[in-house]
Amino acid sequence: MAKVEITKTELVWPGKYNDDGTLKEVPRVNLPFQVIETVNESRATREARKAGIQENLFDVYQGKEGNTFESGWRNKLIWGDNLLVMGSLLEKFAGKIDLIYIDPPFATGADFSFKAEIGESGFEIEKDQSAIEEKAYRDTWGAGLASYLSMMSQRLKAMRDLLAAHGCMIVHCDFRVNSHVRMIMDELLGSRSYINEIVWNYATGGASKEFFACKHDTLLYYRKSDKYKFYPDRVREQRTEKAMRRAQNPIGARISSDDTTKLPTDVWQIPALNPMAVERLNYPTQKPEGLLMKVLLSASDPGDLVMDTFCGSGTTLAVAEKLGRRWIGCDLGRWGIHVTRKRLLGIKDCKPFEILNLGKYERQYWQGVTFGQGKSKLEMTLYEYLAFILKLYGAQPVAGLTHIHGKKGKALVHIGAVDAPVTIDEVNQALDECAHLKQTELHILAWECEMGLAGPNNDVRKGSPMHEIAKHKGVKLLLLQIPREVMEHQAAAKGDVQFFELAYLEVKIQRSTPRSSSSREREVQVVLKDFVIPNTELIPEKVRSKVKKWSDYIDYWAVDWDFRNDTFMQGWVAYRTRKERKLLLTSEPHTYENPGKYRILVKVIDIFGNDTSQAFDVEVK
């Protein structure tokens, strides 16, 4: 009998295999998460409470029909590379995600710019994607389809490992990549795990005389095992009048009351977002909530954990919130995270959620991978790191100094470590060395800064203590942010990295006039007085011309009334929406329960998605 060789069908692309024929694997990295912000109450809930609508947030959090959420659980919005994020989630969430829906980029020539609005007028500007978002796009399509398939394969593997045994995965794509992605999913989950290819039919866009107009996307629907959740009755569709007439019996009476609806097919006719839709956020890849409603209702239960690692403007998370599902969302874009946060804050009874990133741990990992690892290489690693940052900044390295690492023109340069904020003591030491060398300008490049370090960089405004100290020593001090784009190979290689001065925030802590009530003496308000974005010459003229006052640059601000030098706990928030363009510049009064010393942290996010924070110490009696 002839020997039969068993083979399998698979999709192969350049880079899938190593030269020796082994499958190329991407190392899984487990990094600790840093919680950078906690939101305990949405603005919509607070306003409803002020209007006299009684609703116990704790009851909503626990679930009105029983404890549908784990004790202490908070939904999670994560900023960062989803491959690193999912690798870090595996330790606690492997096999625990009930439903994964993703809408990854699939347009090779798409324009991912989007509209941002300025001030009370709501004047719209085209906001280009940041260098980090451009980098993601370049890495995705840099080598054409091969690089896209490598990106998707790596991430789908991680999603498979996070998916629960009864879970399902739905990947949203279009004609460009749906056949390729389906073959990858067949390979990862098995062709028998395929459930449906759902066609989302919409009517937007024009027509063509060269080909039939494309009016649909595809949702590839897979299960992890034979036991999975599927509830088509929850998403029954309305029958047309014609269909209902056909369902009538000979004497003219309808057969039953159920004839008004029918089970859905694999073609879903759901309108795409129109320019005037209430839910529209001017985000280029935003999908309608109706589409995600149908996905989540038919494939999950209340309390289930839903994940979207390309969450964009947060449609999946918003729908999960409204339907009582727990959620984890992730996106690489700073603006996407900000838009999602505002969107969630607009949902009444939104449950508490956290905003996280990998912070210094991601930077440590990047430094080790990029410049070498091991104790014997620590000195060389540090040297190469400093030389790399100096080169990106356009500076030259200098030797023989303790706190000065380089020189750019007439200015000396100090570079902060990847794993710690630049401290006031650190700056003072660099200033002393600068003064000793009789140099008059010092540039500090920092990933993060110690609270109280940042301040204005000119003599017109009241200077921060650090700048006043520098001025007293005869040195002009410039504080600049090392952007996250530094860690992205292609962004750095193509010169897309820009170092910006830290914005300046002026705040007044307003105390209530003492009265007989001791609680009134412990009441404070925060008033925004000024916000200065340095390097405004780098902002396009069409944007600057529409800015009428300093507050037009602010899109969002929030207050932590008792900051403990760790997580920002949002105690009060104000922000602009498409409907409400006015921005409150004075917070509601806050009353401290007990006398003592407190630190107030104010966070501002500008119209470009950048955040600025400043701390203020108060004492109440």
Secondary structure, DSSP 8 states (H G I E B T S, - for coil): -------------TTSB-TTS-B----------EEEEEE-S-HHHHHHHHTT----HHHHHH-TTS--S-TT--EEEEES-HHHHHHHHHHHHTT-EEEEEE-----TT----EEEEETTTTEEEEE---HHHHHHHHHHHTTTHHHHHHHHHHHHHHHHHHEEEEEEEEEEE-TTTHHHHHHHHHHHH-GGGEEEEEEEE---S---SSS----EEEEEEEESSS-----GGGG-EE--HHHHHHTB-TTS-BS-GGGGEE---SEEE-----TT-TT----TT---HHHHHHHHHHH--TT-EEEETT-TTTHHHHHHHHTT-EEEEEES-HHHHHHHHHHHHTSTT---EEEEE-HHHHHHHHHHHHH--SGGGHHHHHHHHHHHHHHHHT-EE--S-SS--EEETTEEEEE--TTS-B-HHHHHHHHHHHHHTT--EEEEEESSB-TT-----SSSS---HHHHHHHHTT-EEEEEE--GGGG-HHHHHTT----EE--EEEEEEEE----S-TTGGGEEEEEEEEEE-S-GGGS-HHHHTT--SGGGGEEEEEEETT--SSSEEE-EEEE--SS------B---EE-SS-EEEEEEEEEEETTS-EEEEEEEEEE-
